[in-house]
Amino acid sequence: MVFNELSIDTPAKDVQEARQWMVGFINTIRSASVAGVNRVLRTHIDVNSTLLTFEYPLARWRNDGDVDLEARRYFRSLISQYPQLDDLPEIKNDMLAQDFFY
């Protein structure tokens, strides 16, 4: 799976909304995995520094005691095993040449 950072181009209005976004994101990844998609998340950005909302980067969400521990562990497992897209130029070039809208 390739994470497109443009999907969070507009930050959440608050921490609660950011947490809900992450619940939805994780549920989407789980559903895709059940459907047969490889459970590896690839991106060309540092996801940990990505801001979900003002002064609430993804790394802070990942360490937030108010967030479900299982969700945080699951996400850590995704980002700890992914190769950066820079290491996979054929995928990076294909990804950057496409636009997706939802």
C-alpha positions in Angstrom: 0.0 0.0 0.0 1.2 3.5 -0.8 0.3 6.3 1.6 -0.5 9.5 -0.3 0.2 12.4 2.1 -2.2 14.7 0.2 -5.0 12.8 1.9 -4.2 14.8 5.0 -3.2 18.0 3.4 -5.9 19.8 5.4 -5.3 19.3 9.1 -8.0 18.1 11.4 -9.9 20.8 13.4 -8.8 19.3 16.7 -7.1 16.3 18.3 -10.3 14.4 18.7 -11.0 14.6 14.9 -7.3 13.6 14.2 -7.8 10.5 16.4 -10.9 9.6 14.5 -9.1 10.0 11.2 -6.5 7.5 12.4 -9.1 5.0 13.5 -10.6 5.2 10.0 -7.1 4.9 8.4 -6.2 1.9 10.5 -9.6 0.3 9.7 -9.1 0.9 6.0 -5.6 -0.7 6.2 -7.0 -3.7 8.1 -9.9 -4.1 5.5 -7.4 -3.9 2.6 -5.2 -6.5 4.3 -8.1 -8.9 4.7 -8.9 -8.4 1.0 -5.4 -9.5 0.1 -3.4 -6.3 0.0 0.1 -6.7 1.3 0.3 -5.2 4.8 3.2 -2.9 4.1 2.8 0.9 4.1 5.0 2.8 1.8 5.5 6.5 1.4 8.1 9.0 0.3 7.7 11.2 3.4 8.5 10.9 7.1 5.1 9.9 8.4 6.1 10.5 12.0 6.4 14.2 11.4 3.2 14.5 9.5 0.8 16.9 11.2 -2.6 15.5 11.9 -3.7 18.8 13.5 -1.9 21.8 15.0 1.0 20.6 17.2 -0.2 17.0 16.9 2.1 15.1 14.6 1.5 11.4 13.9 4.4 10.6 16.2 2.6 12.2 19.1 -0.6 10.2 18.2 1.5 7.1 18.2 2.6 7.8 21.8 -0.7 9.2 23.0 -1.9 7.3 26.1 -5.5 8.3 25.3 -5.3 6.4 22.0 -6.1 2.7 21.9 -2.9 0.8 22.6 -3.7 -1.9 20.0 -4.2 0.7 17.3 -0.9 2.3 18.2 0.9 -1.1 18.1 -0.7 -2.0 14.8 0.4 1.3 13.2 3.9 0.9 14.6 4.1 -2.5 13.0 3.2 -1.0 9.7 5.8 1.8 9.7 8.6 -0.3 11.3 8.8 -2.6 8.3 8.2 -0.4 5.3 10.9 0.5 2.8 11.0 4.1 1.8 9.9 4.6 -1.8 13.3 6.1 -2.5 14.6 2.6 -2.2 12.0 1.5 -4.8 12.2 3.9 -7.7 9.9 2.0 -10.1 7.0 2.2 -7.6 7.8 5.8 -6.6 7.9 7.0 -10.3 4.6 5.2 -11.0 3.0 6.6 -7.9 4.0 10.2 -8.5 2.7 10.0 -12.0 -0.9 9.3 -10.8 -3.7 11.4 -9.3 -6.4 10.0 -7.1 -9.5 11.8 -5.9 -12.1 10.7 -3.4 
